[in-house]
Amino acid sequence: MKKLLVTGGAGFIGSEFVRQGVKRGYKIVLIDNLTYAGDVERIKAVEKEVTFYRVDIADRESVKGVFKTERPEVVVHFAAESHVDRSILEASPFLDTNVKGTYVLLDVSKQHEIERFINISTDEVYGELKEEGQFLETTPLNPNSPYSVSKASADMLGRAYHRTYGVPVITVRPSNTYGFWQYPEKLIPVVILKALNNEKIPVYGTGQNIREWLFVSVCADGVFGILEKGKVGETYNVGSGEEKRNIEVVKAILKLLGKPEDLIEFTKDRLGHDFRYSLNSNKVREQTGWNGEMPFSEGIKNTVEWYIDNMAWVDSKLGYLNKYWQTVYSTNTIKRTLKKP
Ligand code: NAD
């Protein structure tokens, strides 16, 4: 089986991809510099089967060293600063990792005989939609946040390295992904944790913003489909087709936990908040046979149960999170150790 070099493999989606990759029989080499968002706990179940390098993707010499030693056949690039709110507070890590780091990986890949470079981008590069319409792979990029601008830069660098140097890049643009092991700064785990602790749940604006929710294992499965059957030089949207307003997501979680809706507290809206993203994912379905099925009602139930069963992991993040919540939402913090309900 092929040797994959997976960047950001200790992150939320990257670790799911690594766990699936091991099951599918791939040889996996993983690069991650373990920022606050990275955690080797996520890959503990497969640690004996993967080779891990704690390396910053923007550090050219270290990246070159890994390529020289490991000679990967395929690069799957997930590593990124991934949280929009943090990019609004401080953009520079986003430029360092997402732009420079992607450039370094592409440039080092240029010197090696790789078969594929899967560049994980995001639906956010397209900018926002109103109530109607969908993004096609050909829709011009129009990103609005420092995060999405850094991802659009990485996305376009990948396309340029294919066109200019023939690096075999395939671009993947997934929609909002949720599920097990997501760092508890993103909407769904924040709501679960705050609700479990009977804390007020901060919701931006009036909660009307719309996202397309994709379960993490389905997202990783889509990336494998593209790796195995996608065409070099192409771009693929990967979305579930399940659009939800933020307020609907919050209410669904409260219902599952049997908590009252008066825990919801509307806060000042995110600066530059995109209203809606929606992907047309026909191309990935037609060209790779991926059919990404996990109804939101089922995925969210499984996710809530996973967080309840994995409180110890969440607890280990609380010190860091409380500081962060105060900065971003000026909200109350969780002081107690979380208990199973
Ligand atoms: P994440 O924040 O959970 O994980 C990112 C990982 O990258 C972490 O393990 C972190 O330690 C590592 N990392 C960060 N900077 C690094 C550096 N300089 N060198 C090496 N490693 C570094 O992110 P995620 O949610 O798993 O997202 C993975 C990818 O998918 C990202 O490229 C993101 O932009 C994209 N994406 C995410 C979503 C989503 O909803 N989560 C949706 C679409 C696209």
Boltz pocket constraint, residues with backbone or C-beta under 6 A from the ligand:
constraints:
  - pocket:
      binder: B
      contacts: [[A, 7], [A, 8], [A, 9], [A, 10], [A, 11], [A, 12], [A, 13], [A, 14], [A, 31], [A, 32], [A, 33], [A, 34], [A, 35], [A, 36], [A, 37], [A, 38], [A, 39], [A, 55], [A, 56], [A, 57], [A, 58], [A, 77], [A, 78], [A, 79], [A, 80], [A, 81], [A, 82], [A, 83], [A, 96], [A, 97], [A, 101], [A, 120], [A, 121], [A, 122], [A, 123], [A, 151], [A, 173], [A, 174], [A, 175], [A, 176], [A, 177], [A, 178], [A, 183]]
      max_distance: 6.0
